[in-house]
Amino acid sequence: MFLLSLGAEFLSNDKPIVVHYQGRYYFPLFNQYPETEFGGFFQTEADYKDPFLQEILNRHPNRMWFPPNPHSFDSINTQLTRPAPSPPDAVNLLGTDDRARDVLARLIYGFRLSILFALVLTIIGVVLGIIAGAIQGYFGGYPDLLMQRFMEIWGSMPELYLLIIFASLFTPSVWLLIGLLSLFGWMGLADYVRAEFLRARNQVYVKSAKALGASDTAIMFRHVLPNAMTPVITFLPFRISGAILALTSLDFLGLGVPPSTPSLGELLSQGKANIDAWWLSLAAFVVLVVMMLLLNFIGEALRDAMDPRKE
């Protein structure tokens, strides 16, 4: 599902993938063509949903091929026969939202955004958590004591209030959210890595590496870290799930990405504001439930595979 969503432009777009016009092939997904290129009158980019242009491009031997869902996440259906949000029909398979945008297209793009956001946030949290936990567990003593006290203070800070303050000071964006959530997302993993390093630092192979003159950095990341990766790997899917839920919750509250960005949380918020438009809440809810279930199944499988008691 994630690999398919990476090609969302080929699955859902209001531009054709290929246009065949007067013996030449055009690729509107990669290039912008003026309307005059296809026999129109304007120098602006061609609107391939315009009936006049469609008549020209579908006239034999011309042809254009649209993606399976001929709508983008920001394209507005101006031909609705009912007020937006409109229910599912043959044109919009999952209906439209309150701005007449296709729900299926916003789900596809929102799914991709959620996974990419969660992956970036998880990678940053894993890197910071491994570094902090490795330093604490390997050196112990004052470094461990000071970092533990810092983590206690830092973890007690009200994360939601900070997000509200920064959302009012800066323009909301995906990268701003990643930066703010990364400030707190590393602490949970650091505790597990610290415990693994505390257990491994007195092992024979660590003492042997020290006796051979290996540096602390080499011992930490070349010898100890590979043996401490079990909790890191097994908790990855659950951390991704948590990041997706965090983004969805913030978007639902209006503290997440900008309103024009396709988001599952924004669809849920629209569903709350339009109780009679059941397709908005149902579509976003089904996608979130399936996503969380699949990630949890992956996490349980990894945990079982990495469990030494099952060898």
Secondary structure, DSSP 4 states (H G I P E B T S, - for coil): -HHHHHTHHHHB-SS-SEEEETTEEE-TTTS--BGGGGT-S-SSBP-TT-HHHHHHHTSTT-EEE--SB---TT-B-TT-SSPSSPPP-SSSTT-B-TTSBBHHHHHHHHHHHHHHHHHHHHHHHHHHHHHHHHHHHHH-HHHHHHHHHHHHHHHTS-HHHHHHHHHHHS---HHHHHHHHHTTTTHHHHHHHHHHHHHHTTSHHHHHHHHTT--HHHIIIIIIGGGG-HHHHHHHHHHHHHHHHHHHHHHHHT-SS-TTS--HHHHHHHHHH-TT-HHHHHHHHHHHHHHHHHHHHHHHHHHHHT-GGG-
